Amino acid sequence: MSDAPSVPETAGSPGRRAAIALGVTVALAAALVLLFPASAYLWMKSFHVIAIIAWMAAMLYLPRLFVYHAEAPAGSAQAETFKVMERRLLTIIATPAMIITWVLGLWLATEGRFWAAPWLHAKIALVLLLSGLHGYLSAAARAFREDRNTKPARHWRIINEVPALLMIGIVILVIVKPF
């Protein structure tokens, strides 16, 4: 464990602020559906794309932080800074964005009646893999936070490419709809 003092979760903590932001986003989305039912689909699609961009930014940045964190000596000021950055990236951006992406994506698939489309099944498979990677990176952040990382920086450099490859597949499936 580190010698850095732990910061208690308070009303102003990043996790609490992220939960509030998620709640406000859900309330706003619901209000848009109720107030503008004719254009609700386009509003939800817009929020879905915004959430995807935020999630992908976090998924591309987090492994890069791990590369640098793996090279920093445990307990150093630099390592402690990476711990804060990783936790905030996950709790404020990545996890809320993933949740919004999933909720709105499932809503869009239902509203658009895409459930029978094979391209959607393939897309969901890739999004499940991306979600699994999110879980893997969350566990890795926990290991780093507890000074238990055993993976070298090279491992994290390789993992850094996986979200981009999944994103390419997902975008092609959504835009081209090859099957």
Contacts in CASP RR format, 6 or more apart in sequence:
PFRMAT RR
TARGET T0000
AUTHOR 0000-0000-0000
METHOD contacts of the structure
MODEL  1
MSDAPSVPETAGSPGRRAAIALGVTVALAAALVLLFPASAYLWMKSFHVI
AIIAWMAAMLYLPRLFVYHAEAPAGSAQAETFKVMERRLLTIIATPAMII
TWVLGLWLATEGRFWAAPWLHAKIALVLLLSGLHGYLSAAARAFREDRNT
KPARHWRIINEVPALLMIGIVILVIVKPF
1 146 0 8 1.000
1 147 0 8 1.000
2 74 0 8 1.000
2 75 0 8 1.000
2 79 0 8 1.000
2 80 0 8 1.000
2 83 0 8 1.000
2 147 0 8 1.000
3 75 0 8 1.000
4 75 0 8 1.000
4 80 0 8 1.000
4 83 0 8 1.000
7 13 0 8 1.000
9 15 0 8 1.000
9 16 0 8 1.000
10 16 0 8 1.000
14 87 0 8 1.000
14 88 0 8 1.000
14 91 0 8 1.000
14 92 0 8 1.000
15 91 0 8 1.000
15 92 0 8 1.000
17 92 0 8 1.000
18 91 0 8 1.000
18 92 0 8 1.000
18 95 0 8 1.000
18 96 0 8 1.000
19 96 0 8 1.000
21 92 0 8 1.000
21 96 0 8 1.000
22 96 0 8 1.000
22 99 0 8 1.000
22 100 0 8 1.000
25 47 0 8 1.000
25 96 0 8 1.000
25 100 0 8 1.000
26 103 0 8 1.000
29 43 0 8 1.000
29 44 0 8 1.000
29 47 0 8 1.000
29 104 0 8 1.000
32 40 0 8 1.000
32 43 0 8 1.000
32 44 0 8 1.000
33 40 0 8 1.000
33 43 0 8 1.000
33 44 0 8 1.000
36 43 0 8 1.000
41 108 0 8 1.000
41 111 0 8 1.000
41 112 0 8 1.000
44 104 0 8 1.000
44 107 0 8 1.000
44 108 0 8 1.000
44 111 0 8 1.000
45 104 0 8 1.000
45 108 0 8 1.000
47 100 0 8 1.000
47 104 0 8 1.000
48 100 0 8 1.000
48 101 0 8 1.000
48 104 0 8 1.000
48 105 0 8 1.000
48 108 0 8 1.000
51 97 0 8 1.000
51 98 0 8 1.000
51 100 0 8 1.000
51 101 0 8 1.000
51 104 0 8 1.000
52 97 0 8 1.000
52 101 0 8 1.000
54 93 0 8 1.000
54 94 0 8 1.000
54 97 0 8 1.000
55 93 0 8 1.000
55 94 0 8 1.000
55 97 0 8 1.000
55 98 0 8 1.000
55 101 0 8 1.000
55 134 0 8 1.000
56 163 0 8 1.000
56 167 0 8 1.000
57 93 0 8 1.000
58 89 0 8 1.000
58 90 0 8 1.000
58 93 0 8 1.000
58 94 0 8 1.000
58 97 0 8 1.000
59 94 0 8 1.000
59 130 0 8 1.000
59 133 0 8 1.000
59 134 0 8 1.000
59 137 0 8 1.000
59 163 0 8 1.000
60 160 0 8 1.000
60 163 0 8 1.000
60 164 0 8 1.000
61 89 0 8 1.000
62 86 0 8 1.000
62 89 0 8 1.000
62 90 0 8 1.000
62 94 0 8 1.000
62 137 0 8 1.000
62 141 0 8 1.000
63 137 0 8 1.000
63 156 0 8 1.000
63 157 0 8 1.000
63 159 0 8 1.000
63 160 0 8 1.000
63 162 0 8 1.000
63 163 0 8 1.000
64 156 0 8 1.000
64 160 0 8 1.000
65 82 0 8 1.000
65 85 0 8 1.000
65 86 0 8 1.000
65 89 0 8 1.000
66 86 0 8 1.000
66 137 0 8 1.000
66 140 0 8 1.000
66 141 0 8 1.000
66 144 0 8 1.000
66 149 0 8 1.000
66 151 0 8 1.000
66 153 0 8 1.000
66 156 0 8 1.000
66 159 0 8 1.000
67 153 0 8 1.000
67 156 0 8 1.000
67 157 0 8 1.000
67 160 0 8 1.000
68 78 0 8 1.000
68 82 0 8 1.000
68 153 0 8 1.000
69 79 0 8 1.000
69 82 0 8 1.000
69 83 0 8 1.000
69 86 0 8 1.000
69 144 0 8 1.000
69 149 0 8 1.000
70 149 0 8 1.000
70 151 0 8 1.000
70 152 0 8 1.000
70 153 0 8 1.000
70 155 0 8 1.000
70 156 0 8 1.000
71 153 0 8 1.000
72 78 0 8 1.000
72 79 0 8 1.000
72 82 0 8 1.000
73 79 0 8 1.000
74 147 0 8 1.000
75 147 0 8 1.000
79 144 0 8 1.000
79 147 0 8 1.000
82 144 0 8 1.000
83 144 0 8 1.000
83 145 0 8 1.000
86 141 0 8 1.000
86 144 0 8 1.000
86 145 0 8 1.000
87 141 0 8 1.000
87 145 0 8 1.000
90 137 0 8 1.000
90 138 0 8 1.000
90 141 0 8 1.000
94 134 0 8 1.000
94 137 0 8 1.000
95 134 0 8 1.000
95 138 0 8 1.000
98 131 0 8 1.000
98 134 0 8 1.000
101 127 0 8 1.000
102 127 0 8 1.000
102 131 0 8 1.000
108 114 0 8 1.000
109 115 0 8 1.000
109 120 0 8 1.000
114 120 0 8 1.000
117 177 0 8 1.000
118 179 0 8 1.000
119 173 0 8 1.000
119 174 0 8 1.000
119 177 0 8 1.000
119 178 0 8 1.000
119 179 0 8 1.000
120 173 0 8 1.000
122 173 0 8 1.000
122 179 0 8 1.000
123 170 0 8 1.000
123 173 0 8 1.000
123 174 0 8 1.000
126 166 0 8 1.000
126 169 0 8 1.000
126 170 0 8 1.000
126 173 0 8 1.000
127 170 0 8 1.000
129 166 0 8 1.000
130 163 0 8 1.000
130 166 0 8 1.000
130 167 0 8 1.000
130 170 0 8 1.000
133 159 0 8 1.000
133 162 0 8 1.000
133 163 0 8 1.000
133 166 0 8 1.000
136 159 0 8 1.000
137 159 0 8 1.000
140 149 0 8 1.000
140 151 0 8 1.000
143 149 0 8 1.000
143 150 0 8 1.000
172 178 0 8 1.000
END
